[in-house]
Amino acid sequence: MTLNRRQILAAGTLACGIPLPLLAQSAGVLNIALFPEPPTLLAAFGGVAPAQLVNGNIYESLLRFDEKLQPQPNLATSWTVSKDALLYTFKLKRGVTWHDGKPFTAADVVYTADVFMRKLNPRFRLALASVQSIQALDTHTVEFRLSSPFPPFIQLFDVNTFPIVPKHQFEDSDLSRPPAVTPIGTGPYMFKEWKRGSSIQLVRSPSYHVAGLPAIENVYFHVIPDAASRAAAFESGRVDVLPGGSVEFFDVGRLSKLPGVSVTTKGSEKLAPLAMLWINHRTPLLQDVRVRRALMHAINRNGLAKVAWQGFAEPATGPLHRSTAFYTSKVNSYPYDAAKAKKLLADAGYKGEPVRLLGIPFGEVWTRTAEMVRQNLLAAGFNVQQVNADLPGVVSRQSNWDFDLAFTFYYQYGDPAIGVARNYISSEIKKGSTFNNVGGYESAKVDAMFERGGREVEPSKRAESYAEVQRTMVDDVAAAWLLELNFPTVYRSRIDNVISSALGLNDSLARATLRN
């Protein structure tokens, strides 16, 4: 018997730890493709995209957000904001327990904000600069008192930015590295098992605080190493959900035509993902703005969007995604022009110094993107050396500044004060993390404008500050912004509510149901 390519790939998925058909067909099981395998699932430590896909089911925050970014109750049942916007008071839901059975209280919220996230989450840490005090008024009331207004403050309380952890699990831990503990949250699913290199199993929490949820008993995240095998696993019925970017984009259209298959682009409203190249401003060659501008002219961003991303992306104009508040297109542009890039390099006296280009191991689309960028840079006269590593290796290289150019993408969370500033302000140049100013860009003017934009209450004045930020950073080429990304989710049509918030699959699957 002769097997075709798809049959061979489908058979190969068994070697990746995909459960047998009986398990996949069970009404109580949801199978999701995952790649790459995250280093850890612990909240805040597991900040990379694949980890957030899993731990958004384990942990929760005070609020959830709809597609219009309006806050909805979650662990907080209600909240009030004082007229001067300096006092935020949250009433917590009663009767909530952690997965180990201990009660969830205001002390957990205070610890997470004032200790855990202050040390580990740059987005939340920046917001804390405006916070004068955090205190538990009683076991179910938390008060955040600000020293100055921070207009997007309420937007911080989603599960990606502020996943609440149990104080009793972490208060005696060394937070300089992920503790060797089992993830414990209040979420709809509990951590069950992690077979390294194969799968992560979550099981329904029997004591979840929302009656009747979740409806699905088991969720498996399957680590499948290549896009073709992930597509084959979906076709064979062994995987039910393909998160955005997990298969080749040319496969999305093909898979969408299969019977009982749906595709949605919903769920990125709060994330607004933007792909870019970190530019290491510590590298002598890249300290010359003419070289950085040559980079921008050398890269064919329209080509990347059409070829590598098959139209599921648009060229970025600067540090803000166009769906993020206060975006402006009125900035200088860098059209694709290899001849102009060569002239800028010549004017800068470039003598062929090697430039290390660090890839990102998030699947074939990123491999293709890296290859196209490498070819663009070579054609413009750069001496490019491609560097590849697995996810832990990339995290290590980026966090220790061991690169010249490095691919990344970051989420913007609806407001530049939350999702953008941390990548560029000088106070966030801190070795050892990939979630801050990794490139080492420094500008007193940009620092001041981000500071003003984050504290100004009047929207028109905020807009002025962020417009100046964008103009200045684009002129400086603080980073090489590439694409605004769109991540279509492919899933079985019998799954209802697979996306139920502005965080998409990064939020929980509590509301998802399976129809026979």
N, C-alpha and C positions, 0 to 999 in steps of 0.2 A: 504493500500500500504506500502511495506517495502522499506526503503531507505538504500542504501549501504553507506559505510563510506565516500566515495568521494562526494556523493550527499549531505550528511549531512554537510560536510565541505564546500562544494560550497554554500549551503544555508546559512551557518554561515557567509560567507563573506559579505552578505548583512548587517549583524549587525555591520560590521566594516566600513560601510560607502561607500562600493563600488557602483558606479552608476549602474542604471538599464541597461539592454542589449542595449537599443536604444542608450544610450550615448556612451557605449563602442564600438558599431559598427559604429559610425559616422566616416566618413573619416577624419574629422578635429580634432579628439581626440586621444590622446595617454595616456594609463593608465600604470603606473609603480608601482610596489610594493616597499614599503619603511619600513624598520625596523632597529633599533628602531626609535622612533620619536625624531628628534633633539631638543635640548633645544632652539636654536635660528637659524635664517637663515642669520643674519647680517654677512657680510664679516669679516674674521679674528676672530670674536667672535664665529662664527659657523664653527669651524675647524674640528669637528669630521666628520667621513666618511659619515654618513647619511645626514648631512647638506651640505657637498660639492657636493653630488649627486644632490641636488636641486639648491643651489645657484650658481653653475657653469653655469646655464642658465640665471641667473639674472645679474651677474657681468661679467666683462671681464678684460683681461690684455692686455699688449702691444702686446704680441705674442701668437701664438699657436705652438705646436710642433708635427711633424709627428712621425711615429713609429720608425724612426732612430734618434729621438731627435734633428732633424734639425729645427731651428726656421722658422716660417712662419709669414707673416704680419697679424695683427689684428687691434688693435687701433693704432698701429704704422705702417705706410706704408713703412718705410725704416729706416735703422740705419747704423751708421758707427762706427768703432772702430779704435782708433789711433794706430800707429805702436808700441808704447810702452805699449799698452793695458791699458792705464790709463784714456782715455776719450771715453765715450760712448754717442753718440748723436742720439736721436730718433726723427724722423719727424712724427707727429701725423696726423691721418686722419681728414680731415675737414668735417664739416657738421654733426658731431655726436652729439646727444643730450641725456641727461639723461631721464629717464622715466617720470620725472615731466616736461619735456619740456625745461629745462635750458641747455645751451651749455656745452659740454665737452671741457675742455681746459687743457693746460699744468699745470695750477695752481692745478688742481685736482690730477695730477700725482705727483707733488712735495709734496702736502699735504699728499697723501696716503703713499708715501715712507718715508718722513722725520718726520712725526708725527704719523699717524695712525698705519702703520705697524711697525714702530720702537718700539711702545709701546706694540703691540699685537701679533706679529709674530716672534717667535724665529729664524726661518730660515732666514727671511729677516734681522732681527736685527743683526745676526752674520755677514752677508755680509756687513752691513753698517759700520762695524768696518774698512773696507777698503775704505770707501767713504769719500772723503774730502768735497765735496759739491754737492748739487742737486739744479739746478736752471732752471727756465723757460727762455729761450733765447728770445722767443716771445710766442704768444698764442698757437702755434702749434709746438714748438720745446722744447725738454727737454734734458738737459745735466747732465750726472753723471760723476763727476771727482773723480777718485780714487787716494788715496795717495800711494797705492802699488797695484801691480797686484792681481787680484782675478780671476783665470782662468775660473771657471764655471759661471761667472757673468751673462752672457746672458741667462743661464738656469733658472734664477730667475723669469723671466717675463711670467710665466703661471698663469692661473686663480686660481689655488690652492694656490700658494705661494704669488702672488701679485695681488689679486683682487682689482681693482681700484674703490675707493668710491668717491662720490660727496663731495667736500670740504664744500659746503654750508649746507649739512645735518649734518655734524659731528663736524665742527670746534668749536662750542660752547657747545659741549657735554662733560660730564664726562665719560672718556673712561675706568674707572675702572670697569664698568659693562655695559652690553648691553643696550643702550638707547631704550626707548619705541618708536621706529620709524618703519615705513614700509620700507622694503628693496627697495632701488632705485639703479638701475644700468644702464649700456648702453647695456646690453645683449639682445638677441633675444626674451626673454620672460619677462613679467612683473608679479610681485606678484599680485594675485587677492584675494585669500581667504585662511585662515588656519582654518579648523575645528579641533580643538585639539582632538587628539585621533582618528581621522577619515581620513582626507585628506588635502593635500595642492594643491591649484589650481594655475597654471600659465597660462597666456594668451599671445597670440602673440602680440609683440610690433608693432604697426602700423607704427612706424617711425624708424625701425631698419636700420642701416647704410649700410647693404649689400642688394642690390636690389633683390627682389624675395624670401628673407629668413625672417623668417622661413616659411616652407610650412604648418606646422601643427598649427591649431588654438588654441587648448587647451591641456595642459599637466596636468594630475592629478597624484600626488604621494599619494598612499593609504597606510595608516598605518595599517598593518595586523599583529597581534601579534604572530602568530606561523607559522613555515615553512610549515606544512601540509595544513593550510588554504591558504597560499600564492600559493602553488602548485595547489590546487583546484581552486583558483581564475583564475589561468592561464589556466587550462584545460577547465574551463567553458567559457572562452573568455572574462572574465570581467577584466583581466589584460593582457597587451600586452608584457610587459618586466619584466623579473626577473633579477635584478642586481646580480652580482657574490656574492655568499654566502647567498643569501636570501632564498634558499630552500636547503633541504638536498641534499648532493652530490650524494647519490644513486638515487635521483629523477632526476638528470640532464640527465643521460643516458636514463631513461624511457621517460622523456618529449621530448627529442630530436628525438625520434622515432615517435612522433605524426605527422600527416599530417600538412604541412605548418608551421613547427617549425624549427628554426635554433639555433645553439650554436656557440659562438666564445670565444676564450680566448685572443683576441686582446684587447688592451686598457690599459695594465698594464706596458707598456714599460718604462714609466717615473716613475711610482709609485713604482714598485718593492717591494710589501708589504712583511714585515718580522714580524712574530709573536714571542713574547717573554714574559717572566715574568720579570717585574720590580723586582729587589731585593732592599729592603729598607736597605741601608747601615747604617742607624741610629739605626737599631735594634741591640742590643748588640750581640745576637746569630749569626747574619748574618755578623758580622764584621770579623769573623774567616774564612779565605779563605778555610779551610778544610770543613767547613759546606757548603760553596757555591759550592765547587767541589763535595761534596756529593749530592747536589741538581742535578747537571748535570748528574752524573752517575745514579741517581735514576729514571730519566725520560726516558721512552722509546719513543724516537722521531720517530723512524721508525714505531712503532705501531700507533702513532698519525697520521702520514702521510697516512698509509694504511687503518686504521679503521675509525677514526673520519673524515678524509678529503678525504677518498675514492680515494686516489692517486692524488688528486688535490693539492698536497703540497710535498715538499722535506725537509728532515732534514737540518736545518741551521748549519753552521760550526762556525759562529761568528756574529759580528755586521753588516757585509755587505752582501747583497743579491748578488748571483753570477752574476747577470746581471748588477750590479752597477760597475761603473768604479773603477779600482784598487782593485778589489776583489782578494784575494788569499786563496787557500785551504791549504796552508802550515802553519798550526797552530796546536797546540796540540788538541787532540780529547778526548771526554768523552763518550766512548761507554756505552751503557746500562748495568749496573752491580750493582744489588741491594746489593750483598755481599760487594763489594768495597765501596759502599755508607755507609753501616752500619759500616764498619771498620773506615772510615774517621770520622763518627759521634762519634764513641767510642774514637778515638784518640783526638778529640776535646773536650771530656768530656761532651758530650750532656746528659742532665738529663731530657729530655722530655718536655722542655719548649714549650708552644703552638706556632704554626706558623699560622698566619692568611693568608688565600689564597683568594684573592679578584677576583671574576669572572668578566666577561664582558658580558653585556646583548645584544649580537649581533646575537642571534638565537641559534637554537639547536646544531649546530656544535660546537659552543663555549661552550655550556653547557656540551656536551659530552667530549670535550677536557679537560675542567676543572675537570670532574669526573675521567677521565683516569689519569690525572696528580695527582689528590688527592690520587687515589688508589696506584699509583707508589710510592708516597712519604710515604704513610702509610706503604707500604710493606718494605720500606727501613728504617723504624723506626722513621720517623718524626711524631710528634703529630700535625696533620693538623686540622685546624678549617676553614671550608669553609664559606666564607662571600659572600652574594649576595646582589645586589641593582639594582634599575633601573638606566638608563643612567645618570640623574642628580646626583644621589647618588654616582655612580662610579666616575664621574668627580670630585665631591666634595672630596671624600676619597683620590683619587690619588693626586689631586692638594694640599691637606692639609696633605699629607704624612701619612694618617691613614690606613696603611696596612703593612704587612711584605713581601708578594709576591702578585703581581697584574698582571693579563693578560693585554696585549695590543698588537697592531700591528701598525707599522709606515711605512710611505712611504719614499723612499730614493731619489726620484727626480733626478736620473741619476748621482749624484756626492756626495761623502761622505761629502764634505764641506757644502752641502746644506741640505741634509736629514738625516745625521747620527750624525755629530759633536754635534749638539744641545742637543742630548740625554745624552751625557757623559762628556762634558767639565765642569769644576767646576764653571766657570762664569755663567753658565745657571742653577745653583741650586737656583731657585727662587720660593718660596712658592706661591700658588695661581693659578698655570697653570699646565695643563696636557701635554703641548707640549714642555717641556724642560727636564732638567735632574731631573726627578721625583725621581729616585732611590737614588740620593745623592752620586753617585760614584765620587771619587776625586783621580786624579793622575797627578802630575806635568809633568811627562814624556808624558802621553797621551795628556795633554793640549798642550805641546810644539810640539808634532808630528802633531796634528790636525792643529795647527797654521801654521806650516811649510808647510803641505800639501795643505792648503787653499791659500797660497800665492806664492808657488813655481810655476814658469812658465814651467820649463822643465818636461815633462811627466814622464821620468824615475826617476827623483828625487821625484816627487809626489808619484809614485808607491812605492819607498823605504819608505817614511814616512808612508803611509797608511798600508803597510805590517807590519811595526813595531807597529803601532796602533793595528792592528788585533791580532798580536802575544801577545802583552802585555795585552790587554783586555781579551782575551781568558784565559790566565794564571791567571789573577785576578778574572775571572768570574764576570765581571762588571754587567752582567745581565744573565739571563738564556735564551739563544736564543733557540727557538724551531723549527720553520718551515719557509721556504720560500713558500709563498702562491700563488695560482693560482686561480683567480676568473672568472669562466666561466659565460658569460651572455647568458641567454635563452630568445629568442624573436620570434615574428611572422616573418616568411619569407617575408611577404609583406611589412615589414619595411626596407627601404634602408638607409644605412649610419647611423645606430643607434650608431656605433662607428666610429668616424672620426678623432681621434687624439690619441697621446700617453697617454692621461689622461682618455681615455675611457668615461664612462658615467659621470665622474666628470667634463668633459668638456660639452659644450652646445649641445643641440639637434637641433641646428639651421639647420643643413644640412640633418636631417632625413626627409624622405618622406614616405607616405603611398600609397601603390598600392591597388586597388580594387581587 
